[in-house]
Amino acid sequence: MSIFFPKLPKPRQWDYRPIYYDEEKERRKERLHQLQEEREATEKKQSEPAQEGQQHNLHRGSFREAAERNQSTRVKQNKQANIRVFIILFMLLLLLWWLLS
């Protein structure tokens, strides 16, 4: 059976144990992390009242909702573009008729 299914070597595991542990460094990291969280919380609280008038909520489907809200504007623009095309076509036909007659 080993001819058809040879044994594959298993990957060697890496088992690293740190030699030196600095307790004060760990405390500094933890304190820094706490200070960053506090700063982010205060910045968030300060920025919330400034954005009350704005509604920029990005969530799943927000682009689709905005597109649906703007659909009436798009329809109006398409109608205006079609009218312009017909007016230009009509003017070109009149010019052609005038030149050929």
Disulfide bonds with the S-S distance in Angstrom:
none
